């Protein structure tokens, strides 16, 4: 009975460690494929809509984006 409990706890700990490492690896790959938005992306988006954004406007949009994360 004691062996069973020890095996269960050991399996749970190993599973948690493996799960954490796999989740971290998956997250890193996703961040490489889809990097978070930056100021250059916002400038490009606003320019594609036909307006030349000032630095102040870009900072305001970045602040709004960060507020809703």
C-alpha positions as CSV (number, residue, x, y, z in Angstrom):
1,X,0.0,0.0,0.0
2,X,2.8,2.4,0.9
3,X,4.6,1.6,-2.4
4,X,1.4,2.4,-4.3
5,X,1.2,5.8,-2.7
6,X,4.9,6.6,-3.3
7,X,4.6,5.5,-7.0
8,X,1.5,7.7,-7.4
9,X,3.2,10.7,-5.9
10,X,6.4,10.1,-7.9
11,X,4.3,9.8,-11.1
12,X,2.4,12.9,-10.4
13,X,5.7,14.9,-9.8
14,X,7.3,13.6,-12.9
15,X,4.1,14.3,-14.9
16,X,4.0,17.9,-13.6
17,X,7.7,18.5,-14.5
18,X,7.3,17.1,-18.0
19,X,4.0,19.0,-18.5
20,X,5.7,22.3,-17.5
21,X,8.6,21.7,-19.8
22,X,6.4,20.9,-22.8
23,X,4.1,23.9,-22.1
24,X,7.2,26.2,-21.9
25,X,8.5,24.8,-25.2
26,X,5.2,25.3,-26.9
27,X,4.8,28.8,-25.6
28,X,8.3,29.8,-26.9
29,X,7.5,28.4,-30.3
30,X,4.3,30.3,-30.4
31,X,6.0,33.6,-29.4
32,X,8.6,33.1,-32.2
33,X,5.8,32.5,-34.8
34,X,3.6,35.3,-33.5
35,X,5.6,38.0,-31.8
36,X,3.7,40.5,-29.7
37,X,2.7,43.8,-31.3
38,X,5.3,46.5,-31.3
39,X,5.5,50.2,-32.3
40,X,6.6,49.5,-35.8
41,X,3.6,47.2,-36.4
42,X,1.3,49.9,-35.2
43,X,2.9,52.5,-37.5
44,X,2.6,50.2,-40.5
45,X,-1.0,49.5,-39.7
46,X,-1.9,53.2,-39.4
47,X,0.1,54.0,-42.5
48,X,-1.8,51.3,-44.4
49,X,-5.0,53.1,-43.4
50,X,-3.8,56.3,-45.1
51,X,-2.5,58.3,-42.1
52,X,0.9,59.2,-41.1
53,X,1.0,58.6,-37.3
54,X,2.9,60.8,-34.9
55,X,5.0,59.3,-32.2
56,X,2.5,60.5,-29.6
57,X,-0.4,58.6,-31.4
58,X,1.7,55.4,-31.6
59,X,2.5,55.7,-27.9
60,X,-1.2,56.2,-27.1
61,X,-2.2,53.1,-29.1
62,X,0.6,51.0,-27.4
63,X,-0.8,52.2,-24.0
64,X,-4.3,51.1,-25.0
65,X,-3.1,47.7,-26.2
66,X,-1.1,47.1,-23.0
67,X,-4.1,48.1,-20.9
68,X,-6.3,45.3,-22.4
69,X,-3.8,42.5,-22.2
